[in-house]
Amino acid sequence: MAKFPTVRTPTVEEVLDLGDDFGLNLSLEDAESFQGLMAGTIESYHRLDDLAEPKLPVNYPRTTGYRPPPEENRYNAWYWKSEVQGKKRGPLSGKKIVLKDNICLAGVPMMNGSSILEGYVPDIDATLVTRILDAGGTIVGKAANTNLCVDGGSATTATGMVENPHKKGYSAGGSSSGSAVLVSVGEADMGMGGDQGGSIRIPACWSGVVGHKPTHGLVPYTGVFPIEMTLDHTGPLARNVTDTALLLQAIAGPDGFDPRQGNCKTQDYIKALSKGVKGMKIGILKEGFGHEESEKVVDQKVKSAAKVFKSLGATVKEVSVPMHLDGIHIWNAIAVEGATELMLKGNGFGTNWEGYYTTSLLDAYAKGWRSRPNDLSETVKTVMMLGEYMHRNYNGRYYAKAQNLSRTLRDAYDAALSEYDVIVLPTLPQTATKLPAPDCSREDYLDTALNMIRNTSPFDCSGHPAISIPCGKSSGGLPIGMMIVGKHYDDASVLRVARAYEKKAGSWKKN
C-alpha cells in the first residue's frame, strides 16, 4: 500500500507567492509550468521518506530519570537527573559527569533552557556522550543552561534562574550555568559545557571551578545544539586541572561527522601536567586589563597570580595585542548574523555542510520556535531581529567582513604566541553580578546577560584554546578567574601552565 506523501506539490498560488518573494514577474502560465517542473523533483522527497536514516549509536542502557524537586535542586542547577553507567573500567571510572542540557542523551529529555523544546527527547547520543561512557564515566543527568545558550548570565533559563554557589542572589555565569554549579558543590565530579562567547569559562570563573574551551574543532560538536558553526565549542569543567585534562583526553579527536574538525590534532593532556613551567615564556596581555567594567580587585588578583609563574622558573613579561580590543566587535557581527541564519532561520542546523544532522532535534525545535516565537528569551529576540535587519539591509557583508577580520585577529594572537608559550589575562573583568529582579527592564535584563564577555568572546572567533582557573576571590567572597590562552591544538601547554599554578598556589580560597 502506497504511503501518503508527506511533501506536497505547491499550488499555483503558492508558486506565484514564491515568485513575488524573489522579485520574479510570473504569469499564471509561468506558475503552472514551474509547478509541473517542481512536481518531478518532489518525487525525490517522497523517496527520501521511504529510506531509513542512519542514527548515531546508543550503546549503554539508561533510565528516563526525573526532574528533581526543589529540595534536590537548591541552586536550580539541575534540569534532569538520570544515570547512565559506562564501561566498568576506563580512565573515567568512578567519575560522575553531568551534561549541559544542549547535549543529546538518548531517551532523556532535553530542553536547552527554553520552553519551546520542553518535551523533546533525543533519539541519539552525542559523540562526546559515547566517548565518556566508553571511557568508564557515569553520566548523572543534565545541567540547566540559559535559554538556547544565548547569554553569559544565569537568569534566562526557562526553569528558573541558576544561583551562584558562593553567594545567593548572584549570577553563576552562563550559559553552562548548571554544569559549573554542580561541579562546584560536588554533585558532579566533572561537567560538559558549551562555549560560543565564553559560556564554559564564564560560569567556571564566577562559580569558582576550572573550565576549558578547547581549540575550535578539537572536541566533536556532533549531537550538540549549535548556535554558529565557526564559534561552536564544547569542553570540560571540573574542580581541578587534572580532572579537566582527564575528561578532555577522553572526548578529544575527530569523529568524521563534524565539519568544524578539519585539522584536528590531539595530544597527551595528562602527561603534560607534570612538566611544570620552568623555561616557558608567559605573556601578560596588556589589553585584557583596565576595561571600563573592570574591577581593580580582579586586575590585581590576576597580575599577582601571574607572578607565581616567575617563581616557578618561567619568564613573565607584558605583551600587547591591540586588536584584542576589537575582538568583541568582530564577535558581535559573527554571533548576531550567524546565529540568526543557523540557529533560527536554519532551525539549528541550516544547510551546506557535510556531517551528521540530528533531524529529530531539528523538527522539534523548528515546530517549537516558529509556532511560539514570543516564548524566546529577550536576548534571543534581540539577536534574531538585529541579525535579520542586517541581512535584509546589508546583505551579509558585515558578517563576511567580520569573518575575514577574525583571521586577522587570530594572526595577531598567533604573533604574540610565537614569542610566548601562553598568554594570560582576567577571564572576566568583574566578579559575579547580581541576578536581575523579575520586574527589571529589558535593558537591564540584557546587560546582565552580556556585560562580561569582552575578554572571552575574541577567543571564540580566533579558535585558540583557553582555560579559566580560579586565582582568588573578592572581599565579598566571589571567585576570580585567570584565563590562560595557547596556540591552536596546543591545549596541553594551556593545561600544563594551569596545573603548575594550581599546584603552587594551593587552595584559591585562601588567596
Rosetta blueprint (number, residue, H / E / L):
1 M L
2 A L
3 K L
4 F L
5 P L
6 T L
7 V L
8 R L
9 T L
10 P L
11 T L
12 V H
13 E H
14 E H
15 V H
16 L H
17 D H
18 L H
19 G H
20 D H
21 D H
22 F L
23 G L
24 L L
25 N L
26 L L
27 S L
28 L H
29 E H
30 D H
31 A H
32 E H
33 S H
34 F H
35 Q H
36 G H
37 L H
38 M H
39 A H
40 G H
41 T H
42 I H
43 E H
44 S H
45 Y H
46 H H
47 R H
48 L H
49 D H
50 D H
51 L L
52 A L
53 E L
54 P L
55 K L
56 L L
57 P L
58 V L
59 N L
60 Y L
61 P L
62 R L
63 T L
64 T L
65 G L
66 Y E
67 R L
68 P L
69 P L
70 P H
71 E H
72 E H
73 N L
74 R L
75 Y L
76 N L
77 A L
78 W E
79 Y E
80 W E
81 K E
82 S E
83 E E
84 V E
85 Q E
86 G L
87 K L
88 K L
89 R L
90 G L
91 P L
92 L L
93 S L
94 G L
95 K L
96 K E
97 I E
98 V E
99 L E
100 K E
101 D L
102 N L
103 I E
104 C L
105 L L
106 A L
107 G L
108 V L
109 P L
110 M L
111 M L
112 N L
113 G L
114 S L
115 S H
116 I H
117 L H
118 E L
119 G L
120 Y L
121 V L
122 P L
123 D L
124 I L
125 D L
126 A L
127 T H
128 L H
129 V H
130 T H
131 R H
132 I H
133 L H
134 D H
135 A L
136 G L
137 G L
138 T E
139 I E
140 V E
141 G E
142 K E
143 A E
144 A L
145 N L
146 T L
147 N H
148 L H
149 C H
150 V L
151 D L
152 G L
153 G L
154 S L
155 A L
156 T L
157 T L
158 A L
159 T L
160 G L
161 M L
162 V L
163 E E
164 N E
165 P L
166 H L
167 K E
168 K E
169 G E
170 Y E
171 S E
172 A L
173 G L
174 G L
175 S L
176 S L
177 S H
178 G H
179 S H
180 A H
181 V H
182 L H
183 V H
184 S H
185 V L
186 G L
187 E L
188 A L
189 D L
190 M E
191 G E
192 M E
193 G E
194 G E
195 D E
196 Q L
197 G L
198 G L
199 S L
200 I L
201 R H
202 I H
203 P H
204 A H
205 C H
206 W H
207 S H
208 G L
209 V L
210 V E
211 G E
212 H E
213 K E
214 P L
215 T L
216 H L
217 G L
218 L L
219 V L
220 P L
221 Y L
222 T L
223 G L
224 V E
225 F L
226 P L
227 I L
228 E L
229 M L
230 T L
231 L L
232 D L
233 H E
234 T E
235 G E
236 P E
237 L E
238 A E
239 R L
240 N L
241 V H
242 T H
243 D H
244 T H
245 A H
246 L H
247 L H
248 L H
249 Q H
250 A H
251 I H
252 A L
253 G L
254 P L
255 D L
256 G L
257 F L
258 D L
259 P H
260 R H
261 Q H
262 G L
263 N L
264 C L
265 K L
266 T L
267 Q L
268 D L
269 Y H
270 I H
271 K H
272 A H
273 L L
274 S L
275 K L
276 G L
277 V L
278 K L
279 G L
280 M L
281 K E
282 I E
283 G E
284 I E
285 L E
286 K H
287 E H
288 G H
289 F L
290 G L
291 H L
292 E L
293 E L
294 S L
295 E L
296 K H
297 V H
298 V H
299 D H
300 Q H
301 K H
302 V H
303 K H
304 S H
305 A H
306 A H
307 K H
308 V H
309 F H
310 K H
311 S H
312 L L
313 G L
314 A L
315 T E
316 V E
317 K E
318 E E
319 V E
320 S L
321 V L
322 P H
323 M H
324 H H
325 L H
326 D H
327 G H
328 I H
329 H H
330 I H
331 W H
332 N H
333 A H
334 I H
335 A H
336 V H
337 E H
338 G H
339 A H
340 T H
341 E H
342 L H
343 M H
344 L H
345 K H
346 G L
347 N L
348 G L
349 F L
350 G L
351 T L
352 N L
353 W L
354 E L
355 G L
356 Y L
357 Y L
358 T L
359 T H
360 S H
361 L H
362 L H
363 D H
364 A H
365 Y H
366 A H
367 K H
368 G H
369 W H
370 R H
371 S H
372 R L
373 P H
374 N H
375 D H
376 L L
377 S L
378 E H
379 T H
380 V H
381 K H
382 T H
383 V H
384 M H
385 M H
386 L H
387 G H
388 E H
389 Y H
390 M H
391 H H
392 R H
393 N H
394 Y H
395 N L
396 G L
397 R H
398 Y H
399 Y H
400 A H
401 K H
402 A H
403 Q H
404 N H
405 L H
406 S H
407 R H
408 T H
409 L H
410 R H
411 D H
412 A H
413 Y H
414 D H
415 A H
416 A H
417 L H
418 S L
419 E L
420 Y L
421 D L
422 V E
423 I E
424 V E
425 L E
426 P E
427 T L
428 L L
429 P L
430 Q L
431 T L
432 A L
433 T L
434 K E
435 L L
436 P L
437 A L
438 P L
439 D L
440 C L
441 S L
442 R H
443 E H
444 D H
445 Y H
446 L H
447 D H
448 T H
449 A H
450 L H
451 N L
452 M L
453 I L
454 R L
455 N L
456 T L
457 S L
458 P H
459 F H
460 D H
461 C H
462 S H
463 G L
464 H L
465 P L
466 A E
467 I E
468 S E
469 I E
470 P E
471 C E
472 G E
473 K E
474 S L
475 S L
476 G L
477 G L
478 L L
479 P E
480 I E
481 G E
482 M E
483 M E
484 I E
485 V E
486 G E
487 K L
488 H L
489 Y L
490 D L
491 D H
492 A H
493 S H
494 V H
495 L H
496 R H
497 V H
498 A H
499 R H
500 A H
501 Y H
502 E H
503 K H
504 K H
505 A H
506 G L
507 S L
508 W H
509 K H
510 K H
511 N L
